[in-house]
Amino acid sequence: MTEVEAHLPQRHVLVGVSGGIAIYKAVELVRLLAKEGFSPTVVTTAAGKRFIMPLTFAAVARAGVLDDDSSWQSSSGWFEHIEAARRADVMVVAPATVNTVAKLATGLADNLLSAIYLAFRGPVIVAPTANWAMYEHDATRHNLEILAQRGVEVLPAGEGDLACGEEGAGRMASPEVIMAAVRRAFAGLAAGTLAARKIVVTAGGTREAIDAVRYIGNRSSGKMGRAVADEAYLRGADVVLVTTRPDDETAYRCVVVESAAEMADAVARESAEASVLVMTAAVADYRPASVSDGKLSRSDSPELTLRLVPTIDILAQTRRSGLLRVGFAAEAGPRIDRARAKKAAKGVEILVFNDILAAGIGIGSDENEITILTSAREVHVPRTSKAACARAILDEVETVISGR
C-alpha cells in the first residue's frame, strides 16, 4: 500500500467480468486486490458464469458476487445496480468483451454490469479482450474511442498467441498492469500534483548504426526509466515512455526508437505539450559519420576505421518555458562535481547523479544510489530499489512544480 492509498477513506473496487476466456486472469486480479488491502466486489455477466462459477470469485474476494440471477432479478435487488455504484470507488471491467464494450459505449443496460456502469460516477478502467479481427474491427475501435473520450481508461490489449489459435492483438492486460491502473485511479482521487499532467520519460541506450547489421551502443537496460514512468503513472500522470527497450505490455503509451536522432524526434514531438521531461535514457554522444547500406566484410577490409561525429543534444533542443526537465549524469566514479557542472551547463531544473562503477548499482542492476540536484538542495538517496529512487525523483519534481 502506498502513502497516498493509505490516506484514502475507502478502497472499494468493483470488478465486472464478462464472458471471455481471459476471465481466468480476473481471478488473479481479484486475489491481488484482496491481498493488497482493497475491498473487491465482483459482478459477473451470465456469459461470465459459464466460464467461472461465482463461488471462485467469492472465495478469492472474500465477499459475495453479484450477478443477474442473485441480484438484478431478485425481489430485494431492484436497486442493486444503484447501491453497488454508490459503494464502489473505482470500477474495473476485465475481461471486457467486444459485446460488453459495445453496451458500455452505447449505454445499453440489459444486465447488472452495464446498468452499474451507467450509475457509477468514479474512475472506470476497461481491459478489452478479443480475437484480433474483432478487436481491430472499426466498430470495436470506435466503441473503445468513445469510452476513452468519456474519461474511461482503456488499457491496451497485448499481442501474441490467442485462444482461437491465431496470433495478433487482443490479449487482455495482465493482472499486474490492471493493478497499476487501479492504484493510479486511487492516486487520481487523491488529486496529487502530477495528476493529469503529461510526463515524457526516456529509457534505454540508443543504437547508432555502422552498417545494416552492426551498431555502436551501450549496456543501459532501461530499468531506471521504466521505474520513473511506472511511478509517474501511479501518481496519475499522462505518461509517454520513449524507449529503446520496450516491455511486453505497459499501462501507458510507449514510443519505440533506436537511434539518438529517432529519440530526439520523438521527444520533441511528445514534449511539445508536456509539463515534465525526464531524460533517463543513455543517449550515445557520438554516431558514425556514414552508414554502410549493406554488411561490411572483414575480407574486403581487414581493418576498419570509423569516423564519429556528435549526436544531437536532446536536452538542449527541448528547453522551453513551462517544461520542467530532469537530466541524468551517470559518471564513472564519485564525480558529483561533474554532475553539478552538467546541471549548470544544461540549464535543467533537476539533475540526478549516480556512480555507474559502484558495486551492485551499475548498469542493468535492480538497485541504484543517487543524488538529486535541484536549485534549492541536494538530496542523497542511499542504495535502494530503482522504484524507490523513482519515488524520490518524482517527489522532487512535485516540490519544484509546487514552488513555481
ABEGO torsion letter per residue (X at the ends): XBAAAAABABABBBBBBBBBAAAAAAAAAAAAAAAAGBBBBBBBBAAAAAABBAAAAAAAAGBBBBBAAAAAABAAAAAAAAAAAAABABBBBOBBBAAAAAAAAAGBBABAAAAAAAABABBBBBBBBBBAAAAABAAAAAAAAAAAAAGBBBBBBBBEBBAAGBBEBGBBBBAAAAAAAAAAAAAAAAGBAABGBBBBBBBEBBBBBABAABBBBBABAGAAAAAAAAAAAAAGBBBBBBBABBBABBABBBBBBABAAAAAAAAAAAAAABABBBBABBBBABBBABBBABBBBAAABABBBBBBBBBBBAAAAABBBGBBBBBBBBBBEBBAAAAAAAAAAAGBABBBBBBAABBGABBGBABBBBBBBBAABBBBBBBBBAAAAAAAAAAAAAAAAAAX
